[in-house]
Amino acid sequence: MIDDVPTDSSSTSPSSKEKQPRRTRRTRMTGAERREQLLDIGRTLFAAKGFEGTSVEEIAAKAGVSKPVVYEHFGGKEGLYAVVVDREMRALLDGVTGALTAGHPRELLEQAAFALLDYIETYTDGFRILVRDSPVAQSTGTFASLISDIATQVEDILGQEFKTRGFDQKLAPLYAQALVGMVALTGQWWLDVRKPKKAEVAAHLVNLAWHGLDGLEPKPRLIGHRKS
């Protein structure tokens, strides 16, 4: 005896319906949303692998899109990288500039040190990208240019301090580069070791910088045999 088999799909049993895979509707991203998604993915990959180690294929695969979509939004890997770097540069510069509020010069040094260390702690991927040498030809986007931009913010503070002490204000840019470079390179080291704690790192940085400034000679002299 042969069992009757229903041929009408409407008579399919509930259990068989449950076994059929459900179709999920994918929400289509807007152009702005897709752009942000690609920037987030690119940021993570560039931080982990660097510019050369990251491919358009990998970016597209992580985003679940085809390569032409990446090219459509950024013109290629270089364009995506340039936007990521520019955003990180502005975020760090805004943080440092915003931290330099009114106060005693030593307190301003503390604020600047904390601003950089805060950025490293909160935006670790961004800082990893910034400290790499940028392969993209542009006026900004290298660690050296970042230090220079931040130092410009510090020049005015040092200029006023030099004026008060009767020092040559024209030397303020040199000292600004030295101070910011010291903090930035220490921050680059702290990025991996994360010891001691952030506040202790800031305190030691300011200790060296401030007491060095406190005992600053108006006209420093060389004591070694080399004079030029």
ABEGO torsion letter per residue (X at the ends): XBBBBBABAAABBAAAAAABBBBBBBBBBBAAAAAAAAAAAAAAAAAAAEAAABBAAAAAAAAGBBAAAAAAAAGEAAAAAAAAAAAAAAAAAAAAAAABBBEBAAAAAAAAAAAAAAAAAABAAAAAAAABBBABBBABGBAAAAAAAAAAAAAAAAAAAAAAAGBBAAAAAAAAAAAAAAAAAAAAAAAAAGOBBAAAAAAAAAAAAAAAAAABBABBBBABABAX
